[in-house]
Amino acid sequence: MYHIHFELPSQPLTERQISILNFMDEYRQQNGYAPSIQEIGIGTGIASTSAVNYQINRLVTGG
C-alpha cells in the first residue's frame, strides 16, 4: 500500500482529508469506480456521512 501526499496551494491538507483521498484512490484502483460517501466513511473510520461530505466539499472547493 502506498500513500499520496496532497497539498492545497493555500494550506496543507488535514490528516482526515489525506486519509479520504488515499482511501478513494485505493478503492478506485481495486474496483474501477469511486466509492460512495458511506463506503468512504466506513473505510476511513468516519461515522457520519455528513462529516465525509463536508470534507469532500472542502477538498473540492480548495482545489
Summary of the structure (lengths in Angstrom):
residues: 63
radius of gyration: 11.3
end to end distance: 24.9
largest distance: 32.2
contacts: 147
relative contact order: 0.18
helix: 62%
strand: 3%
